[in-house]
């Protein structure tokens, strides 16, 4: 994505230019303006590419204005007055805002899957037509090359970059629709969702799905081997997800919206997913728990009405297939909480051999909260492994163990208040997990994996494979720090020597305090004499 002049990457230049045009518009509102235009440019480019081909094939019976020709190729039909070339020619028109809104309406009319998705915010009084025209010119200058795939790749990258930048600009509110990219990459790298059904019941802007599909592509898999299912309760965020997925060519027909949410109105009641990837709201107290007493999902205990943490865990498990795996973010307090029966639910999950791995995360990873966070990995194939599957056989070997990883010291600051994982950090954590799962099993034959099979070993201060018996001894507390211990250099700490040093320092301090007290008393005595 870098240009040829060794300057900033094009997405960074675009962001700075677009942000200058924002003026006094709030970032939460402005993101729909910019992202809507990037999406419009994408679908127009893909349409124009197919349209040119159909024009060339008219002699063979092709009809470039037949909507069915585009549906057959999974390309959105774009009416003439909604095509990017037309809007670009009108960029200096004072009525450009109305024309863009009309374009969005026309696209929705001709493409049922986009109805209710596209923003119509361009004719509002707070968006200056000159600035809107400047945005259109700016997005027109994105160099795409000629291939449709190139268009999707570049515009998809820009769209994703802008999502992240808008989330940073919005701060706390931004975190509600966006999970930091490095956290998503880590979840996907650990679960390796190559094929099957991927489910996120609180999907935000769809980052988990985008990363899953990218992972398959990067490892020479087939995108048709994976299908996605999602749900989102915030309609505005759901619209972002639909655009984010469409710009990647990902089928989002099973990404549903309803304002009741996944607990009260489960849009995928019968789904049994191979993978669950999720970042649910931390410690959500407004999840309608009192209305769901006795729900079939609460197989390991009734979650408290005051926190949805253990409701989410059991919702994920309810939707897992018999060999399914789940990776998700939760507040770190979920690892230790015993209030309102949460400790008993955690005990039941451990004893059912469902907890595979816990990762302690560093601070400042998330935009919307400073609450310490952790990653949970659950696996149903620990309890009922497929004995014909090599990976399941290796996991059976770990059935009575849980892997704990303390990653609090990893990552780097990208600004004063935000941290992210580098690719090396992600590889270190994911390698540790895969090596642990593969120990004592034959080498994996899936050549598409980036992870090399090697012997797992505990690393003090970083990772530990703890027995279920050890977890029982610690009363089912799952905080990695309880298990990984201290790094080697800290293990060599000489407590006797340090204690002697502290005693000497304390004695020296007491002597100094005694000297100071004596001086104070002496001065007070002098003052008393002078007063007489």
N, C-alpha and C positions, 0 to 999 in steps of 0.2 A: 504493500500500500504506500510505500515511500515514493516520492517523485524523483526525477532524475537529477535534481540540483542539490542533493544532500540536505534539503530543507526538512521541515517537519512533515510527518505523514499527512496525506491529503485529508484524512478524517479529522485530524487535529486542526488543520487550517480551516476546514469547513466549519467546525464547531466554533472557533474563535470569530469567524466572520458572521455566522448565524447569531451568535450571542450578542454581537455588537448591534445587530438589527432588532434585538429584543426590546430595547429601550426600557419602558416602565412596565412591561407585561410580566406577570408572575411566571416563574419557570414551570409551575404545575399546569398552567394554561398554554404556555408557549410550546410545550413539547408536542401537543396535538397538532399545532400549526405546522411545525417542521417535520415531524414524523409522518403526518398525513401527506405532505408534498413528496417526501422521499418514496413513500409507498406508491403514490400516483405515478411518479417517474418510472418506478419499477414495472408496474403492470402495463403502462403505456409502451415501454421498451419491448417487453415480451410480446405484447400484442403486435407492435409494428414489425417485429422480426417474422412472426408467422404470417402476418398480412402480406408482406413482400413476397414470401414464398408462394402463398396462394395466388397472388396476382400473376406470378410467373407460371403457375400451373393452370391458369384459366382455360387454356386450350384443351386441357385434359379433363375439364368439367369442374374444377375447383371454383368456389364462390367466396371471394374475400370478404363479403359482407354477411355471410351466413353464420349466425351465432353457433350453430351446431358444429361447424368446422373447428371452432376454438374450444368448445367444451370437450370435443374428442381428444384434444391435445392438452387438456387441463390448463388452458390459458384463458384468462379473463377477457371478455369482449369489452372493448372501449369504444363508445360512440364517438363520432367525429369531433364534436365540440368539447370532448373530455380528454382528447389526446394531448400528450405533452407538447407536441410541436405547435398545436393551436394555442395552448395556454402561454407558451413561451412567446409567441408572436403578439400576445395581448398583455404582456407583463407591464407595459407602461400605461395601460388603460386605467383611468380612475375607478372604473367599475370592475377591476380584476377580482376583487373579493367575491362579488356576486357570481362571477363566471366560474371561479373555482368551486364554490358551494354547489352551483348547478352541475358542474362536472361530477362531483361526488354523488349527487342525487342520481344522475344518469347512469353512473357505473353500478350503483346499488340496484337500480331497476332492472338492468340487464344481467346481473349476476346475483341470483338469490342467496348464495352462500355469504355474500358481503352485506346483506341488508342489516341495517342497524349498527354497522361496524365503523364506517368511515366518518371522520369529523366534518362538520359543516359549521366552521367557526371563522371563516375567512372574510365575511362581510361585516363583522362586528366593529363598532366604532373605535375600540382601542387598538385595532391593527391598522396602521397607516398603509394605504395602498402603495405608496412608494417603497416602503420597507418590504411589503409582500412581493412586489415586483423584483426587488433586490434579492429576496430569497429564491424566487423562481430562477433568476439568472444564475445565482450561486449554485443551485442544485443542477442546473443545466450544464454547468462546467465540469461535473464529475466525469472523468474519463473512464469509459466502460469497455472500449474495444467493440467488436462487432457481434460476438457470440452471446446468445441468451444466457448461457451458463455464467459468462463473465459478468453480465449485468446483475444476475442474482447474487454472485459472490461479492462484488464491490458494494452494491447498494445494501445487501444484507449486512455486510461488515460495518458500513456507515450507520445503518439503522441501529445495530447493536451497540456501537460506540456511543451514539447519541443517547440511547436509553440509559447507559451508565452515567454519562455526563449530566443528563437531566436529573437522575437520581441523586447525584452528588450535589447538584445545585439546589434541589428541594430539601436535602438533609433528611430529617426524620420522616417526612411524608413520602419521600422517594423510596425509602426502604420497604414501603408497603406494596410496591409493584415490582421491585427489582431485588433479586438475590445477587450479591457480588459474584462476578464472573469466576473468580478463582475458587470460590467455595463450590460453585456448580461444577467446575472442572474436576475438583477433588472428589465430589460425590460420584460423578460419572466414571472417573478413572478407577475408583475402588469397586464399583458395581459392574463395570464393563457390560452395558446393555447392548449386546450385538444383535440379538433377535428376540422377538416376542412382544408382549404388550407392556408398555411403559405408562404408568399412571401417576398423576400429580393432582390430588383433590383440592389444592389451594395454589393454583398454577401461576398466579401473578401475570407477568408479561410473557410467559412461556419459555424462559431461559433454560429450564431443565430439558425441555423437548429439543430445542435448538442444539444444545450441547450433546445430547444423546445421538441425534442424527449426524452431527459433525464427527463424533467419535467413531461411528460405524463407517463413515466415508473415509476418515483418515486411516482406518485399519483395513481398507479394501473389502469391507463387507457390502452387503446389498441393502439399500434403504427399504426395499419392499419387504424385507424380513422383519421390519419393526413397525409397530402401530402405536399411536399415542391416544391417551384418554385423559381428559382433564376437566376441572371444574373451578369456577371462580365466582365469588359472590359480589365483587365490585364490578359493575358493568363497564365503567371507564377503563379499568385495568384489563378486563376481558377483551375489549376492543383492541387494546395494544397487543394482546397476545395473538389475536386473530391476524392482525397485520404483520406482526413479527414472524408468524409461521408461514403466512402466504408469501411473504417476500423471499422465503427460503424454499418455496415449493413444497411445503410440508402440509399434508392433509390435516385440517383442523376440524373436520366435521364432528368429531367426538369430543371437542373441547366446549363444554356447556357453561352457560351462565344462568343462575337464578339468585335472587337477592336473599333467599333463605339460607344458603350455604350448604356445605356437604353434610353436616350433622342432621339438620332438619329435613333437607330435601336432597337426598343422595341421587345424583343424576345417573349413576352407574351401579345400581343396586346389585346386579348379577355379575359384575365384572370380577374375574379372578386374574390379577395381573402377574406377570413374571417379575416385574420390577416396580417398586414405588420409589419415587424421588420427590422430596418435598421440603419446604421451609415454611411450616405453619406459624401463625402469630404466636409470639412468646407469651406464656402464662395468661392466655386469653380468659378473662372472667365473664365475658358476655357471649357465651356459646350456647345458651339455652339448655344447659345440663339438667335443670329441674324438670324439663319437659320430656326427658329421654330416659327416665328411670326404667330399668328392666329391659333396655334395648338389647337386641340379639348380638350386637357388636361387643358388648361388655363381657367377654368370655373369661377375662382374668380378674375381674373386679369392677365395681361401680366407680367410675371416675367422679371426683368431687365437682360440685356445681361451680366452685370458685376458681377452677383452673382447668383448661382444656388439654393440658399436656398429655395426660394418660388416656384421654378420649381420642386424641389424634393417633397415639401409638396403636390403640386397639382398632381404630378405623382402618389404619394401614394394614394391620394383620388380617382383618376381616376380608380385605380385598386381595390378599396374596394367594397365588396358586399354591398347591402342595409343595412345590420346589422353589417358590418365589423368594426374592430378597428385597429388603427395603433399606434405604439410606436416607436419613433426614436430619434436619437441624432442630435442636430443642434447647431451651434455656438450661444452663448448667445445673440449676437447682433441681431439675428433674432427676438428677443422679443420686440425690441424697434425701429428698423430701419424704417425710413420713406423715404429713398432715392428711386428714380425711381419707385414710386408707391407701394413699399413694405408695407407701412403703410395702404394703401387702401385695399390691398389683405388681410392683417391681420384683418382689420375691417370686411371685407366680411366673413371671416372664423368664426369670433366670432358671428356675427349677424346671420349666418346660423346655429348656435348652433352645430358646429362641434368640437370646442375645449373643451376637457374634463378635462385635467389636465396638469399642467406645473410643472416640477421639476428643481430647480436650483442645479447644481452639484458643488462639490468642485473642487479646482484647482488640477493639477498634476495627473488626472486620466488617461489621454491619452498620449501615447508614442510619437505621431508625431506632437503634437502641444501644445502650452501653451495658446491658445485661450480659454477663458472661455466658458463652454458648458452648455447645458440644455437638458432636455428630454421633448418632446412633446407627448401628447396622444390625438388622435382624435377618434371620434366615430360617425358613421353614424346613429346608433340607437337612438341617442338623438333627431335627427330631425324627424325620422320616426320609432318610436318604434313598436316592435311586442307586441301587447296588451295581447297576451296569454303567454308571457314569463315573469317570475317573475323578472329577472335581468333587462329586458327592462323597466318594470313598475317602478322599483326603479330608473332607470336612467332617466325616464321621470320626476320624482320628482326633479331631479337635472338639468333639461333642461335649466333653466335660471341662472345657476351658473357655475363657473369654480373653480376647486380645485387648489390652489397654495401651493407647498411644497418647503421650503427652506432647502436643505440638505447640504449647504456649510460647516457646522461644523461637518459633519459625515465623517467616513472613517479614515484610519490610514496610515502612511507612511511605505512602505515596503523597500524603500531605500531613498536616499537623494532627488531624483527627481520624485518618483512614489508613488502614493497613490492608495489604493483600499478600497472597502466597505467590512466590515465583514458581515457574515450572519445575525447578529443582526441588522445591519444598513438596509440591504435589507428588512428584515421582518418588521421593523418599518415603512419604507416608503410604502411598499406594503400593509401592514395592514391598514394604514391610508387611502390609496386610495380605498381599497375594502370596508372598513367600511363606507366611504363617499358615495360610489355608492349604498350601501345596506341600508342606513338609511331610515326608514319609509316603508321598504318593509318587507314581511315575511322572517324568517330565510332561508338562502339558503339550498337547499336539496341536493346539490352536495357534497357528503361526501369525494370526492377525493381532495377537496381544503384544503390546510394547514391553510387557514385564517379563523378565527373565527368571526362570525358576532357580532359586538357590536356597541354601539352608537358612532357616530362620533361627535367630538367637536373640535372647533378651538383651536389651541395651539399657543399663542403669540410667535413669533420668529421662528415658525416651519411650521405651516399650517393654511390656511384660505380658507373658502368657500365663494368666492366673487360673488356677483350678477352681471349679465350682465350690469345692470345700473351703478354699481360701476366701471366696466371696461370702460364703456363709459365716465364716469367722468374723468378717467385717460387717456383719448384719446387712448384707445386700447393698451396701453403699458402692456405687459404680464410678466414683471419681478416679480417673487414671492416676493422679498424684499419690493415692493411697497404695498403689501397686508397683509403680515403676521405680520408686526409690529415688536416690540421689545419683547424679553422674559420678563416674569413677573418681574424678579429682576431688569431689566432695566426700566420697566414701573414705578417702584417706585422711579426712579431718581428724586431728588429735584433740579429743575433748579434754583429756587430762591437762595437756599443755595449755589449751585455751583457758581452762578453768583457773589454772595457776596465774596466768596473765591477768585475768579479770580480778582475782583476789589482790594482786599487787597494785592494779590500777585503782581498786576501791580503797585500799589502805592509803595510797598516795592522796586520793581525793579527800579522805577523812582527815589526814594530817593538814591539808591545805585549808579545809573548812574550819578546823580547830584554830589554825593560825589567824584566819580572817575573823573568827569570833572573838579571839583575844584582842585583835586590833580594834574591833568595834567597841568592846567593853572599855578598853583603854581610852578611846576617844570620848565615849560617853562620860567617863569619870572626869576627864579634863573639862568637858562642857559644864558639868555640875559644879566643879570648883570655881570656874570663871563666873558662874551665875551667883555664887555666894559673894 
